[in-house]
Amino acid sequence: MGKFGITEILVILVIVVLLFGGRKIPELMKGLGTGIK
C-alpha cells in the first residue's frame, strides 16, 4: 500500500460512497479502523 497517493485514495472513497451510500460510511470507517489495528 506504499504506492497509494492522495488521488487514488480519493477515487477509492468516491467509489465506496457510490457503492455503499453515505449511511454506511461510519460503519465502514469503524471496520477499517479495527481491521488495520
Secondary structure, DSSP 4 states (H G I P E B T S, - for coil): -TT--HHHHHHHHHHHHHHH-GGGHHHHHHHHHHHH-
